[in-house]
Amino acid sequence: MCGIVGLLNKKSTERAALGERVVPMLVCMGDRGPDSAGLAVFGPSTSGDARRLSLYSPDLDYPWSALHSNLPTELAGELSAQKNHAILTTTGASSAVQSWLDEHHPEIELLSVGRSMDLYKDTGHPRDIVERYEIDRMSGSHCVGHTRMATESAVTPVHSHPFTAGEDFCLVHNGSLSNPYDLRRMLEKRGIKFQTDNDTEAACRFLQWRTEEGDTIEEALEVAFRELDGFYTLLIGTADKIVLVRDAFACKPAVVAETDDYVAIGSEFRTLAHLPQIHDANLFEPAPEEIYSWSV
């Protein structure tokens, strides 16, 4: 099962409505994935050397202000918190923040790093997660989300989707890969580290590795068609686009709705039915092994 959702606003005037439009999409897909849910939201880019780091705690009442006050001055930057999630905006190196957290606060997970992406994910039903993080109030140019029904690895926040690698890069997946450990061994030999045993993480890190080698995301996916074995619908978010693909058999569902104002993607049409002008949208089912890419 699992449910995939994505929304890209073509016009800047539509960005304030991102959260209120995507919340019904995620809640609807809770029928396909009640174990956990997540959303990557892309907004304005930070300036200079600043990066946005999404942090997670298992404690809903975590004392973020105390953590922030203990950060070294060169890493502290600015911190905003919502329940057990926080965003640290800092000019310090993300690797230095990770090392400091590992030493002083190993209970905290660093979920993502980027100039424009914030990542929210947790265990539980999607309706509870969107309420906890007040996702309906969020704005942005585009987002990529997922609701999970676990079939092959643990139900934890780090096993939840979206998976991230590098900066401003995330991936959600409906399906199952049969060769994730082949991919993992190949990537680990190149020094790439993994956080989980989830098959989706292997796909995410493979694609990000290909882009670091010089491929565009579309070129990386052409390689992935040869290297990924299994069934999959993949939706990828980067700083300036969303990209959708299905495997050669296209057995995992997906539907796209496109208007002059937005592109919306869901595992089922019912998750899109509330959107404005949906009855006038260009609706279609993505073809197998065809790359669909929309830029901001």
N, C-alpha and C positions, 0 to 999 in steps of 0.2 A: 504494500500500500504506500503510504506517505503522500503528502500533498505539497505541491510546488505553487508558489505565487510570485508574480513580478509585476511591477508597475513603473513605467517611465513617462514622465510629463514632458511633452514636447515644447510647451510654452512656460516661461517663467511665472506667468500669472496663475498657473495651476499648481505650483509647488506647495503652497500653503495647505492644500487639501490632500496631500500625500497620505498622511496618517489616517485621517478619517475614512479614506477610500480603501486603504489596505487592511484595516482592522476587520471589516466583515469578510474579506477574502481569507484571512488567516483563521478566523473563528469557524467559518464554513468548512475549511479543510481539516478542522479538528476531527471530523468524522473519519477522515483517512489517516490521521496521525495524532492520537490523543496522548502520546507518551511525553513529548517535548515539542518545543517550537522555537524558532529564531527568525530574526530579521536583520538584514544589513541595510542601513539607510545612508544614502550619499547626498551630501549637501555642499555648501561652499567650501572651497579649499583653504587650508591654513596658509599663512604667508611666511616667507623666509624659510628657516630651517625647522619650524614648528611641526609637530606631528600630533595626531589624536590617538590615544591609546585607550581601548575599551577594557575595563577591568571587571571581574566578577568575584563575588564572595558567596559562599553557601549560606551565610548568615543574613537574613532579611533586615536585621537592625545593625548592620556592620558599622563600626565607628570610623567612617572614612576621614573625618576631619583629623582624627588622631594619626592615622596613617600618613596623611598629607603633611602634617606638621613635622613628622619624623623623616620625611624624604630629604636627602641632601639638597642643598640650595640649587645646585646646577641641574637637578632633575625635577624640582618641585612644580614649576609652572603653575597652571591653574587646574583646579579639580571641581567637577560638578557631579553630584551623586543622586541616584534615584533608587531607594531601597538597597538591593544587593548588587547594584550596577553603578559604575562610575566611569567618567571620561576624564582622563588626564591629558591636558594639552601642554606639551613641553618641547623645548629645544634640545633637551638632553637626548642622548642616544637611547633608542628603545632597548638595545641589548644591555645597556647599563641599568635601565629600569628593571628589566627581567632579572638580572643578576641580584639586584638589591632586594627584589621581592622574594627570590628563591632563598636568600639568606635570612631575611628579617620577617617576611610574611608569606611562608610557603602555602598558606591556605588560599591565597589570591591567585586567580587565573588571569593571565594576559590574553584576551580573546582576539584582539586585532590591532593593527597599526596602519595608519595611513594619514593622508592629508585631508581626505573628504569623507571617509567611511566610519560610521559608528556601528558596532555590532551588539545586538541584544539576543541572548538565548538562555534558555533554562528548561528544566524538567517541569512536567505538569501539563494540564490542558491548555491549549492556545488561548482560550477565553480568559484564563487567569493570568497568563503571561502578558497579554496586551494591556490588561488593566493595571498590572503591577508596574509596568514601565510607562504607562500613559502614552502608548503608541499613537492613539488617535490625535494627540496634540502635536505630533512631529511633522515637520516639513522637509522637503528635499526634492531633488531632481528625479531620483529613481530609487528603487529598493528591490531587494531579492529576499524572499522568505520561504519557510519550510515548516511543515508539521510532520512529525516522525512517528511511525509505528515500527519499533525496533525489531529486526529480524536476525541480525548477525553480530551485534556487539552490545555492550552495556548501555543502560539508560542513565546517562549522566550529562551535565551541561557541556562538557568538552566533546562528548560523542554526538551532541546535537548539531544540526545544520543551522546556518551556513558554516562551512569550513573555510578557513582562510589560509593564505600563504603569501609571503612578501607583503607589499603595501598596496592597499586599495584593491584587493583581489579576493573574491569569494566565490563559492560554488555551492549549489544545492543539487540534490540527486534523488530521483525516484527510480528504484531498480536494485539490481544486485550485480556486482562484478565477480567473475570467477577467477581472475588472476591478480588480485590486489597485492599478494605477497611477492609475485614476480616483479611487479612495478616497484614495490617497496625495497626489495633487495638491490635492484638496479640503482635506485635513487640514493639509498644509504651508502653505497660504494662511492657516490659522488659527494658525500658529506652532508646530505640532506637529512634532517632529523624529523621524527614523527612524534606526535603527542598521544595517538590512540591506535587501536587495531581496527578502526573502521575502514571499510573499503572505499568510502567516499573521500577520505583524506588522501588515499593513494592517487585518486584521479585529480584531486585539487593540486597536490604538490607536483604531479607529473606535468600538468598544463602550465603551472607557474614556472617550473624549471625550463620548459620549452621557450617561454617568453623571455626568460633571463638569457637563454642561448641566442636570442635574436629574432625568434618567430613573433609575428603578430598573433593575437589570440585565435584568429581565424586559421592561420597556418598551423598553429599548435593543435587545433581540433582536427585538421586534416590528418596529422600524424596520429592523433588519438583514435581515429576511426580504425587504424591498423593495429594499434597497441592495446586498446581496451577491449577485453573479452567479457561479454555478458550483456545484460539488458539495462538500458539506462535512458532516462530523459535528464539532461543536464541544463541548468540555467546558471549563467555566470554573470557576476557583476564586477565592473571595473569603475574607475573614477569617472569615465565618460560614456559608458555604454552598458547594455545588457545583451547577452548572446545566448541563444537557445539551440540545442541539438537533440536529436533522438537517434538511437542505434539503428542498425540495418533492418531490424524486424519491427521497430516502432510499436512494440506491444505495451509500453507504458504511456498512459494517456497524456495529452496536452492539447490546449486550445488557446488561440490567440485572438484578441479583439483589438483592432486598430482604428482610431479616429484621427481627426486633425489635431486633437488635444493630447492624446495619450496612446501608449501601447500597453495592454494588460495581458498577462499570461496566467493561466491556471491549469490545474490538472483536470478540472471539470468546468463546464460552462456555468453551473450554478454559482460558482465562486465569483463570477464576473457579472451576474445578472443585475446587481444593484447599481452598476456604474452609469454615469450620465451618458446619454446618446448611445447606449449599448445596442439598441434596436437598429440604429443606422450604421453601426460599426462594420468594418470588414472582418468577418469571422472566418477562421480557417484552422484546420488541423495541420500542424507541421509535418512535412514529408520526412521519410527516413533518410538519415545521413545527408541532410541538407542543413547548412549553417544559416541561421537567421540572426542578424545583428542590427541593433538600433542604437544610434548615438544621441546624446543629449544635444 
